[in-house]
């Protein structure tokens, strides 16, 4: 592959299309027009005399030549980001930016509050992205990702952030007006709160099936926080992580307070944290990475028990 005639600025367009697979999405990520994106890719392919993409029904796919160029482009991108990452407010530029992508539960119920407090003592602009899907470092969805499943890909550092436990909860109002729950066998006779099956973004969320395939659902939501609110209102039984209820139980009013039922039935899951392998070269990103890991480790008991 002859790269001597290539405009290196065109590599960011190549990376955007490789990551987003559609002209419209790639163009939006760079804040350019669909036409500019298409013309730039055409110019790049002409300069190196290689076809980099083939169009399919699912979007653009890298050719063999495109796949060969990808690691070169990603290396260039990482190197170009370093000079900016090494500067800071003292150099007279804007605050460095860190984007943290998380799944909803730990993001909205735990990390949002703690990262906000941490920012008070750090000259960093934080972009906090709560995504109902897998965040991907490779697509630049985020600089740091917290996910339910262990991510895979090149140039990634992946670590288990924490194990966590979930239990079955119901409001005291619900329990006082429904059949008594003594053991696991009684769970099948109650109404449930859960996820919308076709919108499940991870098999780790299918914990209801570990009880029974035939549960009677009265309320479904794509949001765990919404499920918790429904449980507080007395709609039915809900499976919730202990850390979400940790700070709320003491604040809940009598009758709407959630209590754990059948304590012997618990569900074990993990959160994973990932970032680019060169995150340590960006002081502000590494600082956010270390804070997330350290605060979760300090609160380990919150994630593992009620």
N, C-alpha and C positions, 0 to 999 in steps of 0.2 A: 504494500500500500504506500503510494507516494504522497507525502503530506506537504511537500515544499511549496505547492501553490495554494494551500488552504489558508483561508482567513480564520485565525484562531478564535475570533469573536463568534464565529458561526457555531462553535462547539456547544455554546449554551443552548442554542436552538436544537441541536442534535440531542443533547441530554434531556431537554424538556419533552421532546417527542418520544424518546425512548422510555421515559418514565410515565407519561400520561397517555400515550398511544393514540391520541386523537388530536388533530390540528387545533380544534376549538379549545380543548382543555389545555394543551401545551401553550397556545397563544395567550390564553387568559393568565397562565402562570407567569408569563414574561411581560404581560400588559402590552401586547402587540396585536396586530390584526391577523386574522386567519390567512390573508393573502401574503403578509410579510413572512409568516411562518413557513408557508408552502414554498415561496420563492427562495428563502434562505436555505432550506433543505435541498432544493433543486440546484442552487448554486454550489453548495458544499459537495454534493455528489458529482457535479461536473468538474470541480476543481481537483478532486482526487481520482476521478474517473472510475468510481465504484458506486454501485447501488447499495445504499445503506438500509433501506426499509422496503418491505413488501406490504401492501395493503390487504387486510383480511376483513371478514365480517365483524370481527371483534376489535378492529382498529389496526394500527401499524405495528408490524413485527420486524425486529432486527434481522437482516440477512446475516450470513456468515461474516461478511466484511464489516457490517455494522457492529456485530458482537465483538469483533477484533478491535474496533475503534473505541468501544465503550470504556474499557479500563484505562486507556490513554486519556480520554476526555475527563473521566472522574479524577484521575491523578492531577490533571491540570487544574480542575476546579478546586481541589483541596489545597493545592499550592497557592492559588490566587486568593483564597480566603484567609490564608495565614497572616499576611501583612495587616489586614483590617482587624483580625482577631487579636493581634498583639498590641494594637493601639487602644486607647480608652479616652474617657472624658478629659484627662490631663493633656491629651494631644490636641485638644480643641475640636474633636468630632462628636457626633451624637453618641448617646449611650449605645454600647454594643447590645445586640438583640439575641435572645435565646428563645427558641420555640419548643415548648414541651407538649407533646401529644399524649393523651391518656384515654383510657376507657372511662366510661361515665362514673361508675361507683367510686373508685378510689380517687378519681379526679375531682368530682364535685363535692364529695362527702369528707375528703381528707386532705388532699394536696392543695386545693385552692386556697384554703384558709392559711395553711402553713407557709406556702410559697409567698403569699401576699405579705405576711409578717416578715419573712426573710428579706424581701425586696426593700424594706425600710432602711436597711443597712448596707445595701448594695446598689451601685450605680449601673444597673442593668435594666433594659427594657424586656419584659417578659411577655411572650405570646403564649397563651394557654389555650390549647386546642383540645376540646373534648369530642372524641370521634366515636360514633357507633359502628366502628369497623377496626381493622388492623391499621395502626399508624405504620408508615414505612419510612425508615431512615433513607433507604436507597432512592426514594422518590422525592426526598426533601420535604415530606409532609411535616417533619419535625426534626430538631437536632437531638432531642432525647425523647424516647418513647417508653411508656409503661403499658404493657399489654397483658392479656390473659393467657396467650399462648406463646411459647418460645419462638421468637422470630429466627429466620434464617436468611442468609445472603452474604455477599462478599463485603469485605472491609467493615465488618460489624464487630463490636464488643457486646456480648450478651451475658447478662448475669441474672440469677434469680433474685428478685428484689425482696420478696417475703412469701412464705406460705400464709394462708389465711383460712379461717373456718366460717362456715355458715350454719345457721340453725333454723328451726321452724318456729315462727312467731305468730301470735294472734292478739288482738286487743282484749282487754278484760270485759268489755261490753259484748264482744262476739262470744266469748267463752261462757258468759253468764246466760246466754239465750240459745245455746246450741248443745247438742249431745256431748256428754263428758268425754274427754280424751284421756285415756289411761295409758295406752301403749300404742305401738306402731300400727297394729291391726285396726285401730279406730280411725286412723287418718283417712282411709278410703271413704268414710261416711260424711266427710266435710267438704265444703266448697273451698276453692283455691284461687289464689292470685298468682299469675305467672307471666311468662314472655309470649309474644306473638310468634308462633313457630316459624313462619316463613321469613321473619325478620331476624332470626337468631344469627349472629355473626361469629359464633364460636360454639363448638360442641361442648366446651366446658360449662356452658350455661344450661345444659340439659339435665340438671340434677333432679327435677321432678320425676323423671323416668326411673330414677333409682328407688323411688317409693312405689310407683305403679304407672303403667301405661294408660290406665283408665281413670285418672283423677277428674273430678268434676270442677271445671273452671268457671268462675263467675266474672272474673276481671282479668284482662291481659293488657300488658303495656311493654313497649320497647325500653322503657326507663325503669331502672331499679329503684330510683328515688320515688317515682310515681307509684310503684308497687308498694313501697313502704307506707306512703300516705294512704293508700287504699286499705292497707292492713290496719292502720291506726283508726280509720273510720269504721272498722268493723265489718268490712266486706267479706273477709275470709282469711284463710291461712296463707302465709307467705314465707318463702325461704330467703333469708337475708343474712348478710355478713355481720359478724359481731361488731366490727369496728364502726359500721354505720350507726348502730344503736348506742354506742358507748356514751356519747355526749348528749343524746336525746332522751334517754330513758328517764333521767332525773327531772327533765323539763316537761314531761307529758302530764296532762291532766288526768285525774282519776276517771276511770271508765274508758279513756282513750289510750291508756298506757299499754304498750306491747310487752308481753311476757313470753318466754320460751316454753314450748310444749314438747313433750317427748324428748328430753335433753339427751337421751342416748343416741338419737338420730342426728348426726352432724355430717357435714360435707367438707372435704378438704380440697382446696384449690391453691394455685400459685399466681403471683404477679411477677412479670419479667421486666427488666429494664435494659434498654439497648441504646447504643449511640455509635457514631463512626469511630473506628479504631484510633483516629488521630485527635480525639476529643481533648486529650491531655495537652495538646499544643495550643488550645484556645482557653485561656485562663478563665474567662467568664463562663463558658459552657461547662468546663470541668468543675467550677465552683458550684454551679447548679446541680450537676450530677452528684457531687459529694454530699451536698445538703440533702437531696432526696434520699439517698442511701442511708445517711446517718440518722435522719429523723425517723424513718421507717424502722430502722434497727432499734432505736431507742424506745419506740412504741410497739415493739414486737408482741407484748402481752395483749395489747388492744386487738390485734389481728387474730389471736389464737384462742381467746376466751371471752365470755360475756361479762 
